[in-house]
Amino acid sequence: MNESKALDAVERVRELHRSCDAEEIRLGSFDIIAAGAIPWRLVDGSLQVLLIHRPKYNDWSWPKGKLDEGESIAECAVREVDEEIGLQITLGLPLAATTYSVRQRTKVVYYWAAKVAPGTAISPDGGECDAVQWVAAKQAAQFLTNPADSAPLADLVAAHKAGHLAAKPFLLIRHAKAKPRGKWTRAEGERPLAATGRRQAQAVARLLEAWKPGHVASSPWMRCVQTVAPYVSAHALKLKSIRAVTEHAANRHPKAAARAVRKLLEKNRSQVLCTHRPVLPLALKVLAGHSSKQVARVLPEADPYLEPGSLIVAHHLPGSKERIISLEVHTPYHD
């Protein structure tokens, strides 16, 4: 890998921070970035996982692969599973990442859980993967060729025992880059995305496909609506406008803005909220208040909190105060 590509890899690993990852993963720099998933299903109440056989290495592992140019890490995980075994997944809980050396270069592989309905067809591509097998999760470690692959498996088994695999994703987005405030002479709520922001909105739409949220809420101001519009249009969804999370409304009535975020979080469904940078501290405080200190440590603490077009994924469960069991901060890959 030449120097420019190595620096690109270092920068791109900073696009992702997850509460499940060890500090050396979150703060580390890696030459090669890859992503994948552990497909899982329940059969008569028992947890099973899908192992794949790779003929090139003659090993049993999880579906995974390296990032393509212009691709986010979450997108990579979804694409690799589809390409290797013909399975279209949505990402569930994040699982422990693994690291190892490849020809004196450091490599990190990020994993997620991926629920599969019993009876779903699996189609190995015949190249990178020539065989698959469903095995009981408790026995899966003994089939794995690389002992490091047992780390995400242990996370999956623990999540199943805790009842966490049913968690739903709540996604908080900072709108994409808007036209400069100082050059806009009309109503602030009508200020649209810049050309860069429109490209970022497309990147946001591609990233959201990894979780396929079925509900989308947004500040009614133009730049927020335009940020989620590509995803909303692609899935013919109804966009819910929440005036409490506009910049002006949140400044005047911060408690109402926080209450609006909390009300959405309390719904047990996969959903998105797009809002503004000045509103993020209120929303982040709500997320932190429903998380343990260990989980909340990955939340951004300083302005600007998120880059334009970036998002936070909070997997949450109904009923308990610490309803958020995992947090992820994603920055889509931009041109």
N, C-alpha and C positions, 0 to 999 in steps of 0.2 A: 504494500500500500504506500503510495507516495505521500509526501507531507501534507498536501492540500486535502487529500481524501481522509487522512488520519484526523486532521483538524475538524473536518466536516463531521466525522463520526463522533468526536468528542462533543461538538456542539449539539448534535442531534440527540444524544443520550440525555442531555439536559431538558429535552422536551417532555420528559416523563418523570414524575415523582409519585410514588405510591406508598401508602402507609404500611403495606405488607413487606416491603423490602428492607433488608438490613442496611445499616448506615454505610457500609462499604459499597453497596450497590448505589444508593441514592447520591453519594458524594464522589463516586469513582468515575474514572475516565476509561473508555474501552475503544479498542480499534475496530471491533466488529460488533454490530448490533443485530440481534435476531429476535423473533417473537413467535409464539405458538400457543397452543391450548391443550388442555386435557378434556376431551369429550367424556361426558359421564351420563349415566342413566340409572334409573331405579327399576329393578325387576323384583317383584314380590317384596318390595320394601328394602331390598339389598342394593348397596351401591356398587356399580360396575364402571370400569374405565376402559377406554379403547387404546390399545397399544398398536403401534405400526412397526413393520419390519422394513429396514432400509437395505436393499441389496448391495449398495456401494460400500457400506460399512459393515454389513452382516450383523446389524444390531437391532434391538427392540427399544423403541423410544416413544416420544410424543411427536405429533405433527408440528413442525416448526420450520423456519427458514429465515434467510437474511432479508433486510429491507431493500426494496427497489428504490431507485432515485425518485424523489418527490413524494415519498410515501411516509405516513405517520406510523408509529410503532403499533398502535392498535389496528390500523388498516392491514399492516403486515400479518398480524396474527390471524385475522379473518381470511385473508387471501391464501396464506400458506395451507391452512386446513382445507380450503376448497380445492386448491390445486393438487394437493397430495392424495386426498381421499374422497374428493367430490362431495364434501359436506359443507353446507352453508350454515354458518353458526352466528349467533349473537354472543357477545362477551358477557360473562357473569362475573363473579368475584375474581379479583386479581389474586394470583398465587405466587409463591416465592420464585424470584428470578434465580438463575444459575449462572455461574461464571467458570470459565476454564481457559486454557491456553491452546491456540491453534498455530502451529509453526512460529512460535515465539511472539504471537500476537494475542492480546487479551480479547475475550469474547464474552458478551452477556446475552442471555436469552430470557425474555420476559414471557410469563405465562398467565393465562386466565382459565377459569373454569368455563365449560361450554355444555349446556344441557342438551341432550339428544333424546327425542321421543323414541320409546321402544318400537322396533320395526322399521326404523329409518334406514334407507339403503345407504351402504358405504361402498364407494367405488375407487379402489386404489389406482393411481395413475399408471402403475406398471413400471415406472422409471425410478423416481425417488422412493416410492413405496410399492412393494409387490405383495404385501399380505397385512392383514389386520386381525386382531383378536380382542374380544370383550372378555375381561377377567374381573374377578371379585377384587374390589379396591384393597381389601386387607391382604391379599396375596400378590398384588401387582408388583411390589418392590422386588420380589424374587425373579421376575421376568426381565426387569430392566438391565440393560447391559452396562450403562453408565450409572454408578451409584449416585452421582449428583442429581440425576433425574428424580430421585425419590423425595427431594425437598418440596417441589410443588405438589406432589402426591400427598405428602403428609399434611400440607395445608388443606387440600381438598377433603381428606378424611376427617380432619378436625372440624372443618366447616359443616360437614354433613352431620357429625355428632352433635354440634351445637345448634342445628336447625337453621344455619345461616345461608344455605344454598338457595333459599326462597327469597332472598333479598332483592329489592327492585332498585334500579339506578335512577337517581335524581341528578340531572346535569345542569350546572350553572355556567352560563356563557357570558363573557364580556364581549359586547358587540365588536365587529370588525372595524378597521380603520376608517374614520369618517373624514369628510372634507374639513379643512382647517376651520376652527371656530372663528378666528379673527378675520377670515375672508368671507364669512357668511353673514349676509345682511337681512335675511328673512327670519321667520320664526324658528327658534332653536329646535323645536320638535320636528321641523321639516328638513333639518340638515341631513343630507344623505351620505352614503358611503363614497369614499374616494375610489379611484380605479383599483388601487391596491386592495382596498376593503372588499370590493366586489369579488376579486380573486380569492381573498380570504374566506368570504362567505361560501364559495364553492368548496374550499378545503374543509370548512366546518361541516358542510353537508356530507362530504365523504367520511369524515371522522364519526359523525353521528350514526352512520350506517352500521358501525361496529356494535352499537347497542339497540338500534332501531326503536327509539322511544315512541310511544303511541300518542303522547300528548305534548303539545308545545304551547308555552305561555311566554309573553314578552311585554316589555314596555311598549306602548303604542307609538313611541317616537320612531321616525323613519329609519334611522340607522340600525336600531334593534330589529325592526320588522324585516329590513332588507338582509340582515345577517342570517336569519332563520328561514327566509323565503325559499331558497333553493331546496332545502329539505322538506319544508311544508308542501311545496308544489309537487315534489317527486312522489310523495305519499298521499296526496290529496287529503291532508289533515286540516282541521279547523284550528285557526290560531286564536288563542285566548289572550286578550289585551288586559293588562293589569296597570292601571294608572298610578297606583301607589308606588311603583318601582321606577317611575321616571325620575330624572335628576331633580326637577323642581319639587315634585311631590315628596320625595324622600328627604329633601333638605328641610321642607316645612314640617313634615310629620314623620320623623324617622321611626317612631314606634309603629305607625301604620304600615310602613314599608317592611319592617322586620316581621310584623304580624302576617303580611301577605306571603312572605317567603315561608314562614313557619306553617301556614295553612296548606300551602302546596306540598311541603315536605310530609305533612301528616297524612296525605293521600297515599294509599298503598298501591302505587302504579309507577310505571316507567315514564318519565316526563322530563321536559326541558324548561328552563327559565333563562331568557336573555335579558340582560340589563346593562347598566352603565358603570364606568369605573368609580364614580363617587358613591354609588350605591353598594359596591362590593363589600366595604367594611361591615355594613349592617347584615348583609347576607352571610358573610363569613362568620360573624358572631353567632348567628343562628346555627350554622353547621357545627361550629365548635361546641356550642351548648348542648348538642345532641350526640356528641362524640366523646370517647374517652380521651385522656391526655395523650396516650400512645398513638391513637389514630389521628388526632387533630394536629400532631406535630408537623405534618406536611403542608398544612394550610399556609398560604402566603401571609406574611405579617406586615409588609411594608408597601407603601404606594409605589408603583401602580397596581400591585397585587397580582393582576394577570395582564399579559400582553393582549393587544387587540386580537379577537378571534380565538382566544384560548378558552379552555373550559375545565371545570372540576366535576368529577364523577363521584357521587356519594351513594354507596350502596346502603340501603336502609331497610329496617324491619318495622312493622307496626307494634305499638304497645308499650315499649320501654323508653325510659328517658334517654339512655345512650343507644338510640335507635340506629345510628350510623355505625356500621361495622367496618367500613373501609373507605378510604379516600384516595383519589388519583387526580393529579394535575397534569393536563395535556396541553401542549402547544403544537398545533398542526404545522407540518412542514410547509413553509412558504417559499415562493420564488424570490 
